[in-house]
Amino acid sequence: MANVVLTVASSTPTAGISNREVVKFSTSGDITAVAQTITVGFVPRYVKVYNVTDNITNEYIEGFPADATFTTLANGTQAYATTGGITVYNDTTSTAGTVMLDPAIALASKTFYMIAEG
């Protein structure tokens, strides 16, 4: 099982955005290849995950299929992928308001910030 430390940095409406959650989390060196789930309490329309250790970002935009991501690497290379990404559970599921990060994003021994906006 993965060792993930979650710290909520902010959870207040900002500039007309009805729901916004900023989460800092880190993964330990002994993490196994499992998805990481973060409950934000609302269904986000936009999610951005910053891997500050490696300077990589992954983004989800409302309408993307489950597990899709738009990735920007440290060297500026950008790509859209339909696997290895972010899944947002919408309000038709029992886990509404939960964001799942594929193991390809939540790598071992990294520090992340996630912004979810609804």
N, CA, C and O atoms as a GROMACS GRO file, in nm:
protein
  472
    1MET      N    1   0.084  -0.118   0.000
    1MET     CA    2   0.000   0.000   0.000
    1MET      C    3   0.088   0.124   0.000
    1MET      O    4   0.193   0.126   0.064
    2ALA      N    5   0.045   0.223  -0.071
    2ALA     CA    6   0.122   0.347  -0.082
    2ALA      C    7   0.112   0.430   0.044
    2ALA      O    8   0.009   0.430   0.112
    3ASN      N    9   0.218   0.500   0.075
    3ASN     CA   10   0.219   0.592   0.186
    3ASN      C   11   0.206   0.733   0.130
    3ASN      O   12   0.302   0.787   0.074
    4VAL      N   13   0.088   0.792   0.144
    4VAL     CA   14   0.063   0.924   0.089
    4VAL      C   15   0.024   1.017   0.203
    4VAL      O   16  -0.059   0.982   0.287
    5VAL      N   17   0.085   1.134   0.206
    5VAL     CA   18   0.055   1.234   0.306
    5VAL      C   19  -0.021   1.346   0.237
    5VAL      O   20   0.032   1.408   0.144
    6LEU      N   21  -0.145   1.375   0.281
    6LEU     CA   22  -0.224   1.481   0.223
    6LEU      C   23  -0.234   1.598   0.318
    6LEU      O   24  -0.259   1.580   0.436
    7THR      N   25  -0.214   1.718   0.266
    7THR     CA   26  -0.229   1.840   0.344
    7THR      C   27  -0.311   1.937   0.262
    7THR      O   28  -0.269   1.977   0.153
    8VAL      N   29  -0.427   1.975   0.311
    8VAL     CA   30  -0.511   2.070   0.240
    8VAL      C   31  -0.456   2.209   0.266
    8VAL      O   32  -0.448   2.254   0.380
    9ALA      N   33  -0.417   2.278   0.158
    9ALA     CA   34  -0.357   2.409   0.171
    9ALA      C   35  -0.461   2.520   0.166
    9ALA      O   36  -0.443   2.624   0.229
   10SER      N   37  -0.570   2.500   0.093
   10SER     CA   38  -0.673   2.602   0.079
   10SER      C   39  -0.801   2.537   0.033
   10SER      O   40  -0.798   2.436  -0.038
   11SER      N   41  -0.911   2.592   0.073
   11SER     CA   42  -1.039   2.534   0.035
   11SER      C   43  -1.146   2.640   0.034
   11SER      O   44  -1.256   2.617   0.085
   12THR      N   45  -1.118   2.755  -0.022
   12THR     CA   46  -1.213   2.864  -0.021
   12THR      C   47  -1.246   2.909  -0.162
   12THR      O   48  -1.161   2.899  -0.251
   13PRO      N   49  -1.369   2.958  -0.184
   13PRO     CA   50  -1.403   3.009  -0.317
   13PRO      C   51  -1.311   3.125  -0.354
   13PRO      O   52  -1.278   3.208  -0.270
   14THR      N   53  -1.269   3.129  -0.481
   14THR     CA   54  -1.176   3.231  -0.527
   14THR      C   55  -1.224   3.290  -0.658
   14THR      O   56  -1.256   3.216  -0.751
   15ALA      N   57  -1.228   3.421  -0.668
   15ALA     CA   58  -1.255   3.493  -0.793
   15ALA      C   59  -1.372   3.436  -0.872
   15ALA      O   60  -1.362   3.416  -0.993
   16GLY      N   61  -1.483   3.412  -0.805
   16GLY     CA   62  -1.601   3.366  -0.874
   16GLY      C   63  -1.606   3.216  -0.901
   16GLY      O   64  -1.705   3.167  -0.956
   17ILE      N   65  -1.503   3.145  -0.864
   17ILE     CA   66  -1.503   3.000  -0.880
   17ILE      C   67  -1.578   2.942  -0.762
   17ILE      O   68  -1.541   2.966  -0.648
   18SER      N   69  -1.684   2.866  -0.788
   18SER     CA   70  -1.770   2.822  -0.680
   18SER      C   71  -1.704   2.719  -0.589
   18SER      O   72  -1.732   2.714  -0.470
   19ASN      N   73  -1.618   2.638  -0.646
   19ASN     CA   74  -1.548   2.538  -0.565
   19ASN      C   75  -1.403   2.534  -0.609
   19ASN      O   76  -1.372   2.528  -0.728
   20ARG      N   77  -1.314   2.537  -0.509
   20ARG     CA   78  -1.171   2.529  -0.540
   20ARG      C   79  -1.102   2.459  -0.424
   20ARG      O   80  -1.126   2.491  -0.308
   21GLU      N   81  -1.017   2.365  -0.457
   21GLU     CA   82  -0.943   2.290  -0.356
   21GLU      C   83  -0.797   2.285  -0.399
   21GLU      O   84  -0.766   2.250  -0.513
   22VAL      N   85  -0.707   2.320  -0.308
   22VAL     CA   86  -0.564   2.309  -0.332
   22VAL      C   87  -0.511   2.207  -0.232
   22VAL      O   88  -0.529   2.223  -0.111
   23VAL      N   89  -0.445   2.104  -0.282
   23VAL     CA   90  -0.398   1.996  -0.196
   23VAL      C   91  -0.249   1.974  -0.221
   23VAL      O   92  -0.204   1.969  -0.335
   24LYS      N   93  -0.173   1.962  -0.113
   24LYS     CA   94  -0.033   1.924  -0.125
   24LYS      C   95  -0.022   1.781  -0.075
   24LYS      O   96  -0.077   1.746   0.029
   25PHE      N   97   0.049   1.697  -0.150
   25PHE     CA   98   0.071   1.561  -0.103
   25PHE      C   99   0.205   1.512  -0.152
   25PHE      O  100   0.261   1.563  -0.249
   26SER      N  101   0.257   1.412  -0.083
   26SER     CA  102   0.384   1.352  -0.122
   26SER      C  103   0.373   1.202  -0.114
   26SER      O  104   0.292   1.147  -0.038
   27THR      N  105   0.455   1.136  -0.192
   27THR     CA  106   0.458   0.990  -0.193
   27THR      C  107   0.591   0.943  -0.138
   27THR      O  108   0.694   1.009  -0.155
   28SER      N  109   0.589   0.831  -0.072
   28SER     CA  110   0.712   0.778  -0.013
   28SER      C  111   0.786   0.693  -0.115
   28SER      O  112   0.733   0.660  -0.221
   29GLY      N  113   0.909   0.658  -0.082
   29GLY     CA  114   0.992   0.578  -0.171
   29GLY      C  115   0.943   0.436  -0.185
   29GLY      O  116   0.981   0.367  -0.280
   30ASP      N  117   0.857   0.390  -0.093
   30ASP     CA  118   0.812   0.252  -0.100
   30ASP      C  119   0.674   0.238  -0.166
   30ASP      O  120   0.607   0.136  -0.150
   31ILE      N  121   0.633   0.341  -0.239
   31ILE     CA  122   0.501   0.336  -0.303
   31ILE      C  123   0.496   0.224  -0.407
   31ILE      O  124   0.593   0.199  -0.479
   32THR      N  125   0.382   0.158  -0.413
   32THR     CA  126   0.362   0.057  -0.516
   32THR      C  127   0.275   0.118  -0.625
   32THR      O  128   0.220   0.226  -0.607
   33ALA      N  129   0.263   0.051  -0.735
   33ALA     CA  130   0.188   0.103  -0.850
   33ALA      C  131   0.039   0.095  -0.825
   33ALA      O  132  -0.029   0.006  -0.877
   34VAL      N  133  -0.012   0.187  -0.748
   34VAL     CA  134  -0.156   0.196  -0.723
   34VAL      C  135  -0.201   0.339  -0.748
   34VAL      O  136  -0.125   0.434  -0.732
   35ALA      N  137  -0.326   0.352  -0.788
   35ALA     CA  138  -0.383   0.485  -0.809
   35ALA      C  139  -0.400   0.556  -0.676
   35ALA      O  140  -0.422   0.493  -0.573
   36GLN      N  141  -0.391   0.688  -0.679
   36GLN     CA  142  -0.412   0.770  -0.560
   36GLN      C  143  -0.546   0.841  -0.574
   36GLN      O  144  -0.573   0.901  -0.678
   37THR      N  145  -0.629   0.834  -0.471
   37THR     CA  146  -0.759   0.900  -0.476
   37THR      C  147  -0.762   1.014  -0.374
   37THR      O  148  -0.716   0.999  -0.261
   38ILE      N  149  -0.817   1.126  -0.418
   38ILE     CA  150  -0.827   1.245  -0.333
   38ILE      C  151  -0.971   1.294  -0.340
   38ILE      O  152  -1.022   1.321  -0.449
   39THR      N  153  -1.037   1.305  -0.226
   39THR     CA  154  -1.174   1.353  -0.221
   39THR      C  155  -1.173   1.504  -0.203
   39THR      O  156  -1.115   1.556  -0.107
   40VAL      N  157  -1.237   1.575  -0.296
   40VAL     CA  158  -1.241   1.720  -0.289
   40VAL      C  159  -1.380   1.772  -0.248
   40VAL      O  160  -1.394   1.889  -0.216
   41GLY      N  161  -1.482   1.685  -0.250
   41GLY     CA  162  -1.614   1.723  -0.202
   41GLY      C  163  -1.703   1.790  -0.305
   41GLY      O  164  -1.813   1.833  -0.272
   42PHE      N  165  -1.658   1.800  -0.428
   42PHE     CA  166  -1.737   1.854  -0.538
   42PHE      C  167  -1.685   1.791  -0.666
   42PHE      O  168  -1.579   1.728  -0.665
   43VAL      N  169  -1.757   1.807  -0.775
   43VAL     CA  170  -1.714   1.749  -0.902
   43VAL      C  171  -1.637   1.856  -0.980
   43VAL      O  172  -1.698   1.949  -1.033
   44PRO      N  173  -1.504   1.844  -0.988
   44PRO     CA  174  -1.426   1.947  -1.056
   44PRO      C  175  -1.445   1.946  -1.207
   44PRO      O  176  -1.467   1.842  -1.269
   45ARG      N  177  -1.437   2.065  -1.264
   45ARG     CA  178  -1.437   2.079  -1.410
   45ARG      C  179  -1.296   2.085  -1.464
   45ARG      O  180  -1.271   2.060  -1.582
   46TYR      N  181  -1.203   2.120  -1.377
   46TYR     CA  182  -1.063   2.134  -1.416
   46TYR      C  183  -0.975   2.087  -1.300
   46TYR      O  184  -0.998   2.124  -1.185
   47VAL      N  185  -0.875   2.006  -1.333
   47VAL     CA  186  -0.779   1.957  -1.233
   47VAL      C  187  -0.640   1.973  -1.292
   47VAL      O  188  -0.615   1.936  -1.407
   48LYS      N  189  -0.549   2.028  -1.212
   48LYS     CA  190  -0.409   2.038  -1.254
   48LYS      C  191  -0.324   1.982  -1.142
   48LYS      O  192  -0.336   2.023  -1.026
   49VAL      N  193  -0.237   1.889  -1.177
   49VAL     CA  194  -0.147   1.826  -1.080
   49VAL      C  195  -0.005   1.868  -1.115
   49VAL      O  196   0.043   1.844  -1.226
   50TYR      N  197   0.063   1.929  -1.019
   50TYR     CA  198   0.202   1.970  -1.036
   50TYR      C  199   0.292   1.872  -0.963
   50TYR      O  200   0.281   1.856  -0.841
   51ASN      N  201   0.380   1.807  -1.034
   51ASN     CA  202   0.487   1.727  -0.973
   51ASN      C  203   0.603   1.826  -0.958
   51ASN      O  204   0.678   1.849  -1.053
   52VAL      N  205   0.617   1.884  -0.839
   52VAL     CA  206   0.719   1.988  -0.821
   52VAL      C  207   0.859   1.930  -0.812
   52VAL      O  208   0.957   2.002  -0.830
   53THR      N  209   0.870   1.801  -0.784
   53THR     CA  210   1.001   1.735  -0.780
   53THR      C  211   1.063   1.729  -0.920
   53THR      O  212   1.181   1.757  -0.937
   54ASP      N  213   0.982   1.693  -1.020
   54ASP     CA  214   1.031   1.674  -1.156
   54ASP      C  215   0.985   1.782  -1.255
   54ASP      O  216   1.018   1.777  -1.373
   55ASN      N  217   0.907   1.880  -1.205
   55ASN     CA  218   0.856   1.988  -1.288
   55ASN      C  219   0.771   1.937  -1.405
   55ASN      O  220   0.794   1.972  -1.521
   56ILE      N  221   0.674   1.853  -1.371
   56ILE     CA  222   0.581   1.795  -1.469
   56ILE      C  223   0.439   1.832  -1.427
   56ILE      O  224   0.406   1.828  -1.308
   57THR      N  225   0.355   1.869  -1.523
   57THR     CA  226   0.215   1.895  -1.491
   57THR      C  227   0.125   1.801  -1.571
   57THR      O  228   0.155   1.764  -1.684
   58ASN      N  229   0.015   1.764  -1.508
   58ASN     CA  230  -0.090   1.686  -1.572
   58ASN      C  231  -0.220   1.760  -1.552
   58ASN      O  232  -0.248   1.811  -1.444
   59GLU      N  233  -0.301   1.768  -1.658
   59GLU     CA  234  -0.426   1.842  -1.651
   59GLU      C  235  -0.543   1.758  -1.699
   59GLU      O  236  -0.531   1.676  -1.790
   60TYR      N  237  -0.657   1.781  -1.635
   60TYR     CA  238  -0.786   1.724  -1.675
   60TYR      C  239  -0.879   1.842  -1.701
   60TYR      O  240  -0.884   1.937  -1.623
   61ILE      N  241  -0.951   1.836  -1.812
   61ILE     CA  242  -1.051   1.938  -1.845
   61ILE      C  243  -1.184   1.866  -1.864
   61ILE      O  244  -1.190   1.760  -1.928
   62GLU      N  245  -1.289   1.922  -1.809
   62GLU     CA  246  -1.421   1.862  -1.820
   62GLU      C  247  -1.449   1.820  -1.964
   62GLU      O  248  -1.430   1.897  -2.058
   63GLY      N  249  -1.493   1.697  -1.979
   63GLY     CA  250  -1.518   1.641  -2.111
   63GLY      C  251  -1.414   1.539  -2.154
   63GLY      O  252  -1.439   1.459  -2.243
   64PHE      N  253  -1.296   1.541  -2.088
   64PHE     CA  254  -1.196   1.438  -2.115
   64PHE      C  255  -1.253   1.303  -2.073
   64PHE      O  256  -1.329   1.297  -1.977
   65PRO      N  257  -1.219   1.195  -2.143
   65PRO     CA  258  -1.260   1.063  -2.096
   65PRO      C  259  -1.185   1.026  -1.968
   65PRO      O  260  -1.082   1.086  -1.936
   66ALA      N  261  -1.238   0.929  -1.896
   66ALA     CA  262  -1.172   0.882  -1.774
   66ALA      C  263  -1.029   0.840  -1.805
   66ALA      O  264  -1.004   0.778  -1.909
   67ASP      N  265  -0.937   0.873  -1.717
   67ASP     CA  266  -0.796   0.835  -1.723
   67ASP      C  267  -0.717   0.912  -1.829
   67ASP      O  268  -0.604   0.874  -1.862
   68ALA      N  269  -0.775   1.020  -1.883
   68ALA     CA  270  -0.704   1.102  -1.982
   68ALA      C  271  -0.626   1.212  -1.913
   68ALA      O  272  -0.655   1.247  -1.798
   69THR      N  273  -0.528   1.268  -1.982
   69THR     CA  274  -0.449   1.378  -1.928
   69THR      C  275  -0.382   1.456  -2.040
   69THR      O  276  -0.352   1.403  -2.146
   70PHE      N  277  -0.361   1.582  -2.014
   70PHE     CA  278  -0.276   1.666  -2.097
   70PHE      C  279  -0.151   1.691  -2.015
   70PHE      O  280  -0.158   1.755  -1.910
   71THR      N  281  -0.037   1.642  -2.060
   71THR     CA  282   0.088   1.645  -1.983
   71THR      C  283   0.185   1.745  -2.043
   71THR      O  284   0.199   1.754  -2.165
   72THR      N  285   0.251   1.820  -1.955
   72THR     CA  286   0.362   1.906  -1.996
   72THR      C  287   0.485   1.862  -1.918
   72THR      O  288   0.487   1.866  -1.795
   73LEU      N  289   0.588   1.820  -1.991
   73LEU     CA  290   0.713   1.774  -1.928
   73LEU      C  291   0.803   1.892  -1.898
   73LEU      O  292   0.779   2.003  -1.945
   74ALA      N  293   0.906   1.869  -1.820
   74ALA     CA  294   0.999   1.974  -1.780
   74ALA      C  295   1.063   2.044  -1.899
   74ALA      O  296   1.094   2.163  -1.892
   75ASN      N  297   1.083   1.973  -2.008
   75ASN     CA  298   1.147   2.033  -2.126
   75ASN      C  299   1.048   2.106  -2.216
   75ASN      O  300   1.086   2.158  -2.322
   76GLY      N  301   0.921   2.112  -2.174
   76GLY     CA  302   0.819   2.183  -2.251
   76GLY      C  303   0.739   2.098  -2.346
   76GLY      O  304   0.641   2.146  -2.403
   77THR      N  305   0.776   1.973  -2.364
   77THR     CA  306   0.701   1.883  -2.450
   77THR      C  307   0.561   1.863  -2.394
   77THR      O  308   0.545   1.840  -2.274
   78GLN      N  309   0.460   1.872  -2.480
   78GLN     CA  310   0.322   1.854  -2.438
   78GLN      C  311   0.258   1.741  -2.516
   78GLN      O  312   0.289   1.719  -2.634
   79ALA      N  313   0.169   1.669  -2.449
   79ALA     CA  314   0.100   1.559  -2.515
   79ALA      C  315  -0.032   1.530  -2.446
   79ALA      O  316  -0.046   1.548  -2.325
   80TYR      N  317  -0.128   1.486  -2.525
   80TYR     CA  318  -0.257   1.440  -2.473
   80TYR      C  319  -0.257   1.288  -2.478
   80TYR      O  320  -0.218   1.229  -2.579
   81ALA      N  321  -0.300   1.227  -2.369
   81ALA     CA  322  -0.307   1.080  -2.365
   81ALA      C  323  -0.440   1.038  -2.306
   81ALA      O  324  -0.496   1.106  -2.220
   82THR      N  325  -0.492   0.925  -2.352
   82THR     CA  326  -0.619   0.875  -2.300
   82THR      C  327  -0.601   0.767  -2.195
   82THR      O  328  -0.699   0.709  -2.149
   83THR      N  329  -0.478   0.740  -2.156
   83THR     CA  330  -0.450   0.647  -2.046
   83THR      C  331  -0.340   0.707  -1.958
   83THR      O  332  -0.267   0.796  -2.001
   84GLY      N  333  -0.330   0.657  -1.836
   84GLY     CA  334  -0.226   0.703  -1.745
   84GLY      C  335  -0.250   0.842  -1.691
   84GLY      O  336  -0.154   0.913  -1.660
   85GLY      N  337  -0.376   0.881  -1.677
   85GLY     CA  338  -0.405   1.019  -1.641
   85GLY      C  339  -0.490   1.037  -1.517
   85GLY      O  340  -0.467   0.976  -1.413
   86ILE      N  341  -0.589   1.124  -1.531
   86ILE     CA  342  -0.672   1.169  -1.420
   86ILE      C  343  -0.817   1.128  -1.448
   86ILE      O  344  -0.866   1.143  -1.559
   87THR      N  345  -0.883   1.075  -1.346
   87THR     CA  346  -1.026   1.043  -1.356
   87THR      C  347  -1.100   1.125  -1.252
   87THR      O  348  -1.064   1.124  -1.134
   88VAL      N  349  -1.202   1.196  -1.295
   88VAL     CA  350  -1.290   1.270  -1.204
   88VAL      C  351  -1.422   1.196  -1.200
   88VAL      O  352  -1.487   1.175  -1.302
   89TYR      N  353  -1.462   1.158  -1.078
   89TYR     CA  354  -1.590   1.089  -1.063
   89TYR      C  355  -1.700   1.193  -1.055
   89TYR      O  356  -1.698   1.280  -0.968
   90ASN      N  357  -1.797   1.183  -1.148
   90ASN     CA  358  -1.903   1.283  -1.154
   90ASN      C  359  -2.018   1.250  -1.060
   90ASN      O  360  -2.013   1.150  -0.987
   91ASP      N  361  -2.121   1.332  -1.062
   91ASP     CA  362  -2.227   1.316  -0.964
   91ASP      C  363  -2.323   1.201  -0.994
   91ASP      O  364  -2.426   1.189  -0.927
   92THR      N  365  -2.293   1.118  -1.091
   92THR     CA  366  -2.377   1.001  -1.115
   92THR      C  367  -2.315   0.875  -1.053
   92THR      O  368  -2.368   0.765  -1.070
   93THR      N  369  -2.204   0.892  -0.981
   93THR     CA  370  -2.140   0.777  -0.918
   93THR      C  371  -2.141   0.793  -0.766
   93THR      O  372  -2.162   0.903  -0.715
   94SER      N  373  -2.120   0.685  -0.696
   94SER     CA  374  -2.119   0.689  -0.550
   94SER      C  375  -1.994   0.756  -0.496
   94SER      O  376  -1.987   0.788  -0.377
   95THR      N  377  -1.895   0.779  -0.581
   95THR     CA  378  -1.771   0.843  -0.537
   95THR      C  379  -1.759   0.985  -0.594
   95THR      O  380  -1.648   1.034  -0.615
   96ALA      N  381  -1.873   1.050  -0.618
   96ALA     CA  382  -1.872   1.185  -0.673
   96ALA      C  383  -1.784   1.276  -0.587
   96ALA      O  384  -1.786   1.267  -0.464
   97GLY      N  385  -1.709   1.362  -0.653
   97GLY     CA  386  -1.621   1.452  -0.580
   97GLY      C  387  -1.485   1.393  -0.550
   97GLY      O  388  -1.409   1.448  -0.470
   98THR      N  389  -1.455   1.280  -0.613
   98THR     CA  390  -1.326   1.215  -0.593
   98THR      C  391  -1.245   1.224  -0.722
   98THR      O  392  -1.297   1.204  -0.832
   99VAL      N  393  -1.117   1.254  -0.706
   99VAL     CA  394  -1.023   1.259  -0.818
   99VAL      C  395  -0.927   1.142  -0.802
   99VAL      O  396  -0.869   1.124  -0.694
  100MET      N  397  -0.910   1.064  -0.907
  100MET     CA  398  -0.816   0.952  -0.903
  100MET      C  399  -0.700   0.980  -0.997
  100MET      O  400  -0.719   1.012  -1.114
  101LEU      N  401  -0.580   0.967  -0.944
  101LEU     CA  402  -0.458   0.985  -1.022
  101LEU      C  403  -0.400   0.849  -1.054
  101LEU      O  404  -0.378   0.767  -0.964
  102ASP      N  405  -0.375   0.825  -1.181
  102ASP     CA  406  -0.315   0.700  -1.225
  102ASP      C  407  -0.175   0.686  -1.164
  102ASP      O  408  -0.109   0.787  -1.139
  103PRO      N  409  -0.128   0.563  -1.141
  103PRO     CA  410   0.008   0.543  -1.089
  103PRO      C  411   0.116   0.607  -1.177
  103PRO      O  412   0.225   0.638  -1.128
  104ALA      N  413   0.088   0.628  -1.304
  104ALA     CA  414   0.186   0.693  -1.392
  104ALA      C  415   0.210   0.839  -1.351
  104ALA      O  416   0.313   0.897  -1.384
  105ILE      N  417   0.114   0.898  -1.280
  105ILE     CA  418   0.129   1.036  -1.231
  105ILE      C  419   0.187   1.038  -1.090
  105ILE      O  420   0.282   1.110  -1.063
  106ALA      N  421   0.129   0.957  -1.001
  106ALA     CA  422   0.167   0.958  -0.859
  106ALA      C  423   0.289   0.870  -0.835
  106ALA      O  424   0.279   0.764  -0.773
  107LEU      N  425   0.402   0.914  -0.884
  107LEU     CA  426   0.526   0.838  -0.876
  107LEU      C  427   0.586   0.841  -0.736
  107LEU      O  428   0.550   0.925  -0.654
  108ALA      N  429   0.679   0.749  -0.709
  108ALA     CA  430   0.742   0.737  -0.577
  108ALA      C  431   0.834   0.856  -0.547
  108ALA      O  432   0.896   0.912  -0.637
  109SER      N  433   0.841   0.892  -0.420
  109SER     CA  434   0.935   0.992  -0.367
  109SER      C  435   0.922   1.128  -0.436
  109SER      O  436   1.022   1.189  -0.474
  110LYS      N  437   0.799   1.174  -0.452
  110LYS     CA  438   0.772   1.300  -0.519
  110LYS      C  439   0.683   1.388  -0.431
  110LYS      O  440   0.614   1.338  -0.342
  111THR      N  441   0.685   1.518  -0.457
  111THR     CA  442   0.596   1.612  -0.392
  111THR      C  443   0.506   1.673  -0.498
  111THR      O  444   0.552   1.711  -0.606
  112PHE      N  445   0.377   1.682  -0.467
  112PHE     CA  446   0.277   1.728  -0.563
  112PHE      C  447   0.189   1.836  -0.503
  112PHE      O  448   0.169   1.842  -0.381
  113TYR      N  449   0.136   1.922  -0.590
  113TYR     CA  450   0.026   2.011  -0.557
  113TYR      C  451  -0.082   1.982  -0.659
  113TYR      O  452  -0.055   1.962  -0.777
  114MET      N  453  -0.205   1.981  -0.613
  114MET     CA  454  -0.319   1.959  -0.702
  114MET      C  455  -0.416   2.071  -0.682
  114MET      O  456  -0.451   2.106  -0.569
  115ILE      N  457  -0.463   2.130  -0.792
  115ILE     CA  458  -0.568   2.230  -0.789
  115ILE      C  459  -0.689   2.171  -0.858
  115ILE      O  460  -0.679   2.124  -0.972
  116ALA      N  461  -0.802   2.172  -0.790
  116ALA     CA  462  -0.927   2.126  -0.850
  116ALA      C  463  -1.026   2.241  -0.844
  116ALA      O  464  -1.047   2.301  -0.739
  117GLU      N  465  -1.087   2.272  -0.958
  117GLU     CA  466  -1.183   2.381  -0.965
  117GLU      C  467  -1.313   2.332  -1.024
  117GLU      O  468  -1.314   2.254  -1.119
  118GLY      N  469  -1.424   2.378  -0.966
  118GLY     CA  470  -1.555   2.333  -1.014
  118GLY      C  471  -1.639   2.446  -1.062
  118GLY      O  472  -1.752   2.424  -1.105
   0.00000   0.00000   0.00000
